[in-house]
Structure formats: C-alpha cells, structure tokens
C-alpha cells in the first residue's frame, strides 16, 4: 500500500492512495489538469482510480472533485454535510456525478478498500478523516482539525501509516503577518493542528504506526524542518524505527513526490 501527497497545503490538497490492484484519491483541491499532470509526474495512471473521497468542502480540498470525477467516471464519497456544498457546485452540469453519502463510524467498500470516516474538529459542515484498509494494512488520513480527540486517536491507533496535519509553529503564527482574526481561527479548536498538537498525537501513536507523513504545512507559519523536528522529538526513542516524512507542494521541499509505503 502506498500513499503519495500530490499536493499539500493551503494552495491545494490531494492524496493518491494505491493498493494491490486499484487506487483512490482523497480530496482534489487543484485544477483537474493539475491533478492529472501530477499523477503522471508521479508515475501513476489515472485510470486505476476507482473513487474520490472528500474530507470537507473547503476549496483547497474540492476544487477539482466534480470535474475530475466526471472525467474519470468515478463516484465521490463524502459526508452529508460536505455533499450539500459539493453537489450544489455541480448541480447544473449535464453529466451528473454519482455521489455516495457516508456516515461517521460506518465501514464502506470502495473497490478493494474498506474505508471508515471519523469526525474531526474543523470549521466546515461535517468534516471527516478517513481510515483506509487494504487487506492487513490500514492508512489513516487526518488533516484540517484544530485538535485531536480521544475518538480520533482511537481510529488512528488501528493504522499502520498516517497522514497527519502539522500546520503551524505556534511561535511563527504568533509573530507572523496574518491578521489577529485569522490567527485566532487557525489556533482554535476548529482550526488547524499545530506542530505541538501533531507531536502530542504522535507521542501517543508512535508504538502503533510505522510511517507518518506530516501534511498541510503553512508556507507562512511553519517550515518542514520545524515540523519534522517536533515530530521526531515526540517519538523519542521510537523515532529511529519510525518513517517520518513531510509533504509540501510540488516543486518545493525537494524530493517530490512525498509519500509513505505501508
């Protein structure tokens, strides 16, 4: 099982998840052309994608979801709250997209994958993270959340690999150029997870998961080096046996594409 971050950050988010015989996308916050271009650059075939999972309705996660779903002729899976905005954005198109509502805590099948949505804490209608299982391996996707609850940890503790938000360095956010209203939103319980919040989560999970990809880093209020150092410190003695990577947008951070193998 492999997960590649085709894009990660406020300019767009898109994860490619590959199993034994098929693949899927989690979010598509770029243009359709850009998603397809990045898939090709990563050496992956678009025709293997069987579905698009959507975490929430913010534009940096859904920009290409409907046009890409039509282009690939695949269904879209999202919570009812997310689908309200998602379907509204595509309601006048002559080629409807098959939209499937998912509920928190209920497993559903997407091709060879068994998927479960779980609640996260973000300022959207009904945001979620996902656990994605292929045979004996499970990937957790948890971005865009202001905090990590016990329920989220319970879901993520079953995972072999994890894509986890590490959005901002609290000190950089405090001293940075954003207006105070935006700073309050980011650091709120329904905002974005800080390096410290990600570190606390990693500290509790580092004996269960084997690979972690830090995601949704702010280009203004964080650096890959700060996020990585915080995560490794949190893992402590377990860091040497834990694969930790940092996802950035294509063309920055070096070594693109960023991903993890389970």
Residue, then its C-alpha position, 0 to 999 in steps of 0.5 A: x500500500x502506498x500513499x503519495x501527497x500530490x499536493x499539500x497545503x493551503x494552495x491545494x490538497x490531494x492524496x493518491x492512495x494505491x493498493x494491490x490492484x486499484x487506487x483512490x484519491x482523497x480530496x482534489x483541491x487543484x485544477x483537474x489538469x493539475x491533478x492529472x499532470x501530477x499523477x503522471x509526474x508521479x508515475x501513476x495512471x489515472x485510470x486505476x482510480x476507482x473513487x474520490x473521497x472528500x474530507x470537507x468542502x473547503x476549496x483547497x480540498x474540492x476544487x477539482x472533485x466534480x470535474x475530475x470525477x466526471x472525467x474519470x467516471x468515478x463516484x465521490x464519497x463524502x459526508x452529508x454535510x460536505x455533499x450539500x456544498x459539493x453537489x450544489x457546485x455541480x448541480x447544473x452540469x449535464x453529466x451528473x456525478x454519482x455521489x455516495x453519502x457516508x456516515x461517521x463510524x460506518x465501514x464502506x467498500x470502495x473497490x478493494x478498500x474498506x474505508x471508515x470516516x471519523x469526525x474531526x474538529x474543523x470549521x466546515x459542515x461535517x468534516x471527516x478523516x478517513x481510515x483506509x484498509x487494504x487487506x492487513x494494512x490500514x492508512x489513516x488520513x487526518x488533516x484540517x482539525x484544530x485538535x485531536x480527540x480521544x475518538x480520533x486517536x482511537x481510529x488512528x491507533x488501528x493504522x499502520x501509516x498516517x497522514x497527519x496535519x502539522x500546520x503551524x509553529x505556534x511561535x511563527x503564527x504568533x509573530x507572523x503577518x496574518x491578521x489577529x482574526x485569522x490567527x485566532x481561527x487557525x489556533x482554535x479548536x476548529x482550526x488547524x493542528x499545530x506542530x505541538x498538537x501533531x507531536x502530542x498525537x504522535x507521542x501517543x501513536x508512535x508504538x502503533x504506526x510505522x510511517x507518518x507523513x506530516x501534511x498541510x504545512x503553512x508556507x507562512x507559519x511553519x517550515x518542514x524542518x520545524x515540523x519534522x523536528x517536533x515530530x521526531x522529538x515526540x517519538x523519542x526513542x521510537x523515532x529511529x524505527x519510525x518513517x517520518x516524512x513531510x509533504x509540501x507542494x510540488x516543486x518545493x521541499x525537494x524530493x517530490x513526490x512525498x509519500x509513505x509505503x505501508 
